Amino acid sequence: MGLREFLQKIRFTWALATRGKSLWSRSRILLAMSLSLGVAALVALEGFSLRIENTIKRDTKSMLAADFQIHSWRPFDESVKKALQEEFNSQSVIEQMDFVSSLRYRDNLKNETVGTVAARALAGRGFPFYGNFVTEPQVSLEDLEGKDLIVVDKGFATRGVQIGDQVKLGRSEFKVIAFLKEEPQSVAGAFALGLRVIFHKSQIEKTGLAGRGARIFQQLLVRSPLSTPEFKEKFRKSAPDPHWRIVSPEHANRQAARVLDRLRNFLGFVGLTALLLGGVGIFTVFRSQFLAQLGPLLTLRCLGVNERTLLWSAFLESLSVGIIGLILGSAVGLALESLVATYARQALGTDFADFSYLSPLVLGCFLSLVTLFLAVWVPMREILKLPVSLAIRQDDSQTVKFTLEDGLWLTLGALILIGAISRSLTMSSFFILGLIVSAAVIGLLNFLQSAFLKINFHSLKNHFRLKYGTLGFLRKMSQNQTVSVCLGLSLFLVLTLLWIASSLRGQLDIATRFGVPNVFVVGIPEELLMDVKKDFPELETTPITQARLLNLNSKPIQNDAQPVNDDESERFFQTREYFITRRKDLGLGERVLKGSPDSFGPPIEKKLRVSIEESFAKRMDLKVGDSLGIEISGVPLESEIRSIRKVDWFNLQPNFFIVVHPDDIEGAPLDSVGFARIPSNTIVETQNRLMKKYPEISVVDAEGVAQRLLKILDQLSFAVLSMSLFSIASCFFVFLGLALSKGRELTQELALWRALGTDTSSLLGIISTEICLAGVSGVVSGVLASLIATGAACRWVFDIPLGPPPFLALTVSAISGPFILVFVQRKIAFHLLKKSTQELFRDPG
């Protein structure tokens, strides 16, 4: 082909693409907006993922505040100190102790009050090695050494605390020297059980909070030029005990990367749903428009225009839609990303890194092209499969069928989109499976509703509008089922998210849960137990002691040099310290799954009888009859597993992974943890009273802690939910697209009804009934599918009871979906009814 012929072919293709521009004018903006919603969701997702990823890369050591951290729930012994002294000087190690306690202070009204705090005691030089420690006024850790001084979170300023005030922590009184504005590990601090307070470790003994039974998390922050393998090798030579856990930047990166992957996968699911719903709208409208042009297209084939030219002309015709959708979607997506980052910043109290806009925009462009290609190419191929003789006979365009081959092409396109977004084969598989199952369930529910209407159709014979509106909804060639499935799918996603969040929130909102403890008393020494119970009669107590695992079925716990699974969860649960209790009976919300019905059975010589929790058994690959080596207060003990228990963790009672028969550890040093349910307005007074008399124990306001966590959950939920709302918005444009695409079908119906003498009011009633039934069917299907999915997630994933449905969202969805459908369809019908019957018969739609 010469250049001249090629240019002529290009001009001819462009002429085909720009023909009949008025035909496309009313749907072009609709198509662009439908596409833009999916692009916006995905650009926002990619941008937020990149922002978090860049933040992790920037702040890995800042989050650790050091090159390495060494963790333990026990005080570090001489082997650890020796290992560090041999390799590092005192300027390279900082001691850190974290625990929950209660701070007494005077509020805005100068009344003495108390609040739950996340206390941190530090010792060393140069804190932090990495990251920022910002106070107002600025102080350093050295300024606190040897003095009764304390730094409190800036949140205390709104509660009436001022610089120079005296506050009490345990038995010790401190002077507030500064407000804390920023610290290392601020993301983790956002999920702490209280506001942060910092003082020097030299004052910890005066507080009386570090005694036996204290729940203190010990950390050593180490600055070292060594690589991670070198540091682990040298440290383990002197301290081989694997219970001294080493956290390296690589470990922190892996932990953060897992969180990022889960977040990306979840948001990717939301974004993909929005894109696919938008794609359904685009596909439906394009298919309808192509079918409306069936005659002219087939006539062009008769005149010798080949299929490739027609395909290219269709793709060029849709290119403007893609460009407008990409630009609009990218702008909205970047704005949404900024909103999500703002809410996440407020919830976590950390600054995120910047990111390059190039990657999200390239992804948006790629996805736009793929979506348009599938939306244009598949319906155009349907038309080009028809024999040209149909152009002469002018056969009904409904003879064009959606084939299995078309479905395979669409599935392939969906897999490409999912792979580009999630970058995970597992995510792609789960998404496709979930989409198929969800669509199948919603389709089945629609079928059952249609079958119910058919069975009861005879009852409508005296209702003209209801009868023929129902017939219109039930006819096979209509697009009502597509409307119902799209509406059901979008409502299913959003309602499921809201319903699960509502169920979780209901479990965390202690104030509204009858019988759930709202006060916990931690670290009650055995010698004070009776006195505390006398002063607090409502208090129930449970004996506890710390233990660590030595072996599983005689297999010793392994150290760092030996391989573990990728996420190191096995290592963490093997080397962490456990609080265990002694009792004979099952606790509240517990039941035996396997083993001895009474949990323990007869005594065993030289062995403890233990009952372990279900998830602990699965994680450690243990079963009834297996042996478990544990250490209590330095004494190694062998035990046999006699039963496996199911535990309701959300009852907020003291629950345990390991329970020992009381006769088997008689004489072991145990302290107690207490819990009670008291009126909310007496919690502060109770804290004050107990803390004054027993300053060495910690009294935790569980309601206050829950409200703090709920606030963070609400902020993060809003940011995530804003992404999921794009699926509803996409579905709205699907409705509009389907309404416009029914123009030809509706035109023929109105012409026939008018010819039969039906009045305008009855016609509008028939149309309203038909489309309202489609809307109601979609709402019912979406709600029922959401109920099934939420119930399954609460039962088998979160192990919580199903909470009440989100009534506001449910009501708005149930009303707005059918209302929008009826409103749009009636508008189109009003427009068509302005024409005469002859014009309707001549107008192909």
DRENLO-37811 format. One record per residue (C-alpha): residue in one letter; z, y negated, x. Coordinates in steps of 0.5 Angstrom, whole numbers, plus 500, padded with zeros to 3 digits. Example, Ala and Ser with C-alpha at 12.3 -4.5 7.8 and 13.67 -1.06 7.14 Angstrom:
! residues 2
A516509525
S514502527
//
This chain:
! residues 845
M500500500
G498493503
L502487503
R498484497
E499490493
F507490495
L508483493
Q504484486
K509490485
I515486486
R512480482
F511485476
T518488477
W521482477
A517480471
L520486467
A527484469
T526477466
R523479460
G526478453
K532474456
S534471450
L536479448
W541479454
S544472453
R550474448
S552480452
R551478459
I557474460
L561480456
L558485461
A560480467
M567479464
S568487463
L566488470
S570483473
L577486470
G576492474
V574488480
A580484480
A585489479
L582493485
V581487490
A589485488
L591492490
E587492496
G590485498
F597487497
S596494500
L593490506
R599485506
I604490506
E601494512
N600488516
T608486515
I610493517
K606492523
R609486524
D616487523
T617494525
K622493530
S625487526
M626491521
L630496526
A633490529
A632494536
D627499539
F631505537
Q637506532
I642512532
H645514525
S651517523
W656518517
R662519523
P664515528
F661516535
D664520540
E665520547
S658524548
V654519545
K658513548
K657517555
A649518554
L648511553
Q652508558
E649512563
E642509561
F643502558
N648497560
S653494554
Q648488553
S643493551
V647496545
I650493539
E655497534
Q654496527
M658499521
D656498514
F660500508
V661497500
S667493499
S670488495
L671480497
R676476494
Y675469493
R675463489
D670461484
N667454481
L673454477
K678455483
N680462480
E681467484
T676473483
V673479486
G666481488
T662487490
V659486497
A655490502
A660489508
R657489515
A661489522
L658488528
A659488536
G655487542
R651482545
G644479543
F644481536
P639482533
F634484539
Y628483534
G628479528
N631473525
F639472524
V639465520
T645462518
E647455515
P650452520
Q647456525
V652461528
S651467533
L655474533
E659471539
D661466535
L665471531
E668475536
G676476536
K676471530
D678471523
L671468521
I666471516
V658469514
V657470507
D650471503
K648464501
G648467494
F656466494
A654458494
T653458487
R659462485
G663456488
V664459495
Q664453501
I664453508
G671453510
D674457504
Q679463505
V676469503
K680476503
L676483505
G681489505
R688487508
S685481512
E683474511
F677470513
K675463514
V667462511
I664459517
A656460515
F652462509
L647468511
K640466509
E636471513
E637477517
P634484520
Q633489515
S632484509
V628489505
A633494505
G639489504
A635487497
F637494495
A644494497
L650495492
G652487493
L651481497
R652481504
V658479508
I658479516
F664479521
H665482528
K667489529
S674487533
Q677485526
I675492522
E682495524
K685489521
T682490514
G684497513
L678499511
A676504516
G681509515
R681516513
G676517507
A672511508
R665511507
I662507513
F655508515
Q655508523
Q649505527
L648504534
L642499535
V639500542
R634496546
S630500551
P623500555
L623507554
S618511550
T620515544
P619521547
E623519554
F628516550
K630522546
E629527552
K634523556
F639521550
R639529548
K641531555
S648528554
A648528546
P645534544
D648534537
P642533532
H647530527
W646524531
R640522528
I635517532
V630513528
S624510532
P619505530
E614511529
H619514524
A620507521
N613506521
R612513517
Q617512512
A614505511
A607508510
R609513505
V612508501
L605504502
D601510500
R605512494
L605504492
R597504493
N596511489
F600508483
L596501483
G590505485
F591509478
V592503474
G586499478
L581505477
T583506470
A581498469
L575499472
L573506469
L574502462
G570496464
G565501466
V565505459
G564498456
I558496461
F555503460
T555503452
V552496452
F547497457
R545504453
S545500447
Q540495449
F536500453
L535504446
A534497442
Q528496447
L526504447
G519502444
P517497449
L519501455
L515507452
T509503451
L509500458
R509508460
C503509456
L500503460
G501506466
V508503469
N511508473
E519510472
R521507479
T518501477
L522501470
L529503474
W528497479
S527492473
A533495470
F537494476
L535487477
E536485470
S543487471
L544484478
S546477475
V551481471
G554484478
I554477482
I558474476
G563479475
L564480483
I565472484
L570472478
G573478479
S574477486
A577470484
V582473479
G584479484
L586474489
A590470485
L593476482
E595479489
S598472490
L602473484
V605480485
A606478493
T611472490
Y615477485
A615482491
R618477496
Q623474491
A625481489
L626484496
G628477500
T622478505
D616474507
F610478507
A604477513
D597474511
F591479511
S584478511
Y580477505
L574480508
S576487506
P578486499
L571483498
V567488501
L571493497
G569489491
C562488492
F561496494
L565498487
S561493483
L554496486
V556503484
T559501477
L552497476
F548503479
L551508474
A552504468
V544502469
W541508472
V544513467
P542510461
M535508463
R534516466
E536518458
I530514456
L525515461
K526523459
L523522452
P516523451
V511517451
S509520444
L515517441
A512510442
I507511437
R511515432
Q517510433
D522515433
D529514432
S533512438
Q539516437
T535522439
V537520446
K542525448
F548524453
T546530458
L551535462
E547532468
D549525466
G556527466
L555530473
W552523476
L558519472
T563524475
L560524482
G560516482
A568516479
L569521485
I566516490
L570510487
I577514487
G575516494
A574509497
I580506493
S585511494
R582514501
S586521499
L583527496
T589529493
M589522489
S582523487
S583530485
F590528481
F586522478
I580526475
L585532473
G589527469
L584523466
I580529464
V587532461
S589525458
A582524455
A582531452
V589530449
I586523446
G580527444
L584532440
L588528437
N582524434
F579530432
L585532428
Q586526425
S578526423
A580533420
F585531416
L581525413
K576530411
I581535408
N584529404
F577526403
H577528395
S583523394
L578517396
K573518390
N575513386
H576508391
F569505393
R570501399
L575507402
K570512401
Y564510404
G568506410
T571513411
L564516411
G562511416
F568513421
L567520420
R559520421
K557524428
M552519430
S557513430
Q560510436
N567510432
Q570516437
T568512443
V572506440
S578510439
V578514445
C578507449
L583504445
G587510446
L586511453
S588504455
L594504450
F596511453
L597508460
V601501459
L605504454
T607510458
L609505464
L613501459
W616507456
I618510463
A621504465
S625503459
S628510460
L630509467
R632502465
G637505460
Q640510465
L641504470
D644499464
I651502465
A654496460
T650499454
R652507455
F658509452
G663513456
V659512463
P664510468
N663502470
V669502475
F669506482
V675506486
V673509493
G677511499
I684513496
P688516501
E692522499
E699519500
L697513495
L694517490
M700518485
D701510486
V694508484
K694512478
K700510476
D698503476
F691504473
P692510468
E685510465
L683512472
E680519473
T680522480
T676527484
P678530491
I673529497
T672530504
Q666530509
A662536511
R656537515
L651543516
L651547522
N646553520
L642556514
N643563514
S645563521
K639559523
P642553527
I640546525
Q634544530
N634538534
D628533535
A624537540
Q622542535
P617541530
V619538523
N615537517
D611530517
D615526513
E622529516
S625529510
E627536512
R631533518
F634528514
F637533509
Q639538514
T643532519
R646528514
E653528512
Y655530505
F661529501
I664535498
T669537493
R674542491
R674545484
K674551479
D670548473
L664545472
G663538472
L661534466
G653535465
E653541470
R651548468
V650554472
L642556473
K643562477
G649566480
S656567478
P657565471
D664562473
S661559479
F664562485
G666570483
P672574487
P674571494
I671573500
E674575507
K673569512
K668566508
L668560503
R665561496
V661555494
S656553489
I650548491
E646544487
E639546485
S634541488
F639542495
A637549494
K630548494
R630543499
M634548504
D630554501
L637557499
K638562494
V645566491
G648570496
D645566502
S650564508
L651556509
G655554515
I659547515
E664543519
I670540516
S674535520
G671539526
V673546524
P666550523
L666555517
E662560514
S660560507
E657564501
I653561496
R655564489
S651560484
I646554484
R648549479
K644544475
V647537475
D646531471
W645525476
F645520471
N651521468
L654517474
Q660521475
P662523482
N657529483
F656533489
F651538492
I656542495
V662544491
V668549494
H673553491
P679550491
D683556494
D678557500
I680550503
E687549501
G690544506
A684541508
P684533509
L682530502
D682523500
S680521493
V674517489
G676515482
F672512476
A674510469
R671506463
I674500461
P672494457
S667489461
N671483461
T677486464
I673489470
V674483475
E682483473
T683490475
Q679489481
N684483483
R690487481
L688493485
M686490491
K692485492
K696491492
Y692496495
P687492500
E685498504
I681501498
S675499495
V674497488
V667497486
D664494479
A659499477
E656494472
G655488477
V651493481
A647496476
Q645489474
R643487481
L639493481
L636492474
K634485476
I630487482
L627493478
D625488473
Q622483478
L618489481
S616492474
F613485472
A609485478
V606492477
L605491470
S601485471
M596490474
S596495468
L595490463
F588489466
S587496463
I588493456
A584487458
S578492460
C579495453
F578489449
F572488453
V570495451
F571493444
L567487444
G561491448
L561497443
A561492437
L555488440
S552495441
K553497434
G548491432
R542495431
E546501427
L550496423
T543492421
Q540498418
E546500414
L547493411
A539493409
L540499406
W546497402
R543491400
A537494397
L542499393
G545492390
T552492394
D555486394
T557482400
S565483399
S564491398
L560491404
L565487408
G570492405
I566498408
I565495415
S573493415
T575500413
E570504418
I572500424
C580499422
L580507421
A577507429
G583502431
V588506427
S586513430
G586510437
V593507436
V596513434
S592518439
G595513445
V602513442
L602520441
A599522448
S604517451
L610520448
I607527451
A606524458
T613520458
G617526455
A614530460
A615525466
C622524464
R624531463
W621534469
V620528474
F626524473
D630529470
I633523465
P633523457
L627520453
G629513452
P627509446
P620506446
P618499447
F618497440
L615490442
A609493446
L608498441
T608493435
V603488438
S599494440
A599497433
I597491430
S592487435
G588493437
P585494430
F585487428
I581485434
L576490432
V576488425
F575481426
V569482431
Q566487427
R566482421
K564476425
I558480427
A557483419
F557475417
H552473422
L547479419
L549478412
K546471412
K539474413
S535476407
T534484406
Q527483408
E529480415
L534486416
F529491415
R524488419
D530486425
P531492429
G538490431
//
